Amino acid sequence: MSILGLSSNSGDGESGSLFIKFLASSNSWEHDNAEFEMKGVKIVFDMDSVKTGWMNFVEKGSPPDKVWAEKAGAKLPSPGEGYKLAFSIELTLNDERRIWESNGTGAVMGLDAIYDEMAQTREGDKLPLCRYTKSEAVKIGKGSTRIPQFEIVEWVERPIALSSVDDAQSAAAEW
């Protein structure tokens, strides 16, 4: 059963992508090409799963090409034209496992801000239960974007949906 009304490919017979997107242009969240409301959703970020590197959307509708650093935050040279700084993080939305990956400037800035706070205030091995509060419109260079903002509500034990995840399952997740 899907709490958000979204399908998952968690092995329960349902199909669909694990990936969510923040769309700065429309100030919305999306899963399987359908918008959903993020406010009121219980978000647990698996800060131990964070990957940083580069991503390039070569063809519209195709999965992006991704190059991840061996360790989150490690500097990698750009693999080439069209690649932008990117991240990947596993999380749960109302106890449903999801993956948020992006190379969007606003999304990168939003995750970077909450990650810094998570790292500074972490309680042992617990993970942060967060809530999405809003997105802030900002001008960057000649353009503009929106930065999603989150706040930590409390620290919780690792949810079951994130406990049984391994790197092979994450790598096999399809866009």
Secondary structure, DSSP 8 states (H G I E B T S, - for coil): --SSS----SSSS-----EEEEETTTTEEEETTEEE--TT--EEEEEEEEEEEEEE--STTS--EEEE-SSTT------STT-EEEEEEEEEETTEEEEEEE--HHHHHHHHHHHHHHHHH--TT-EEEEEEEEEEEEEETTEEEEEEEEEEEEEE---HHHHT--HHHHHH---
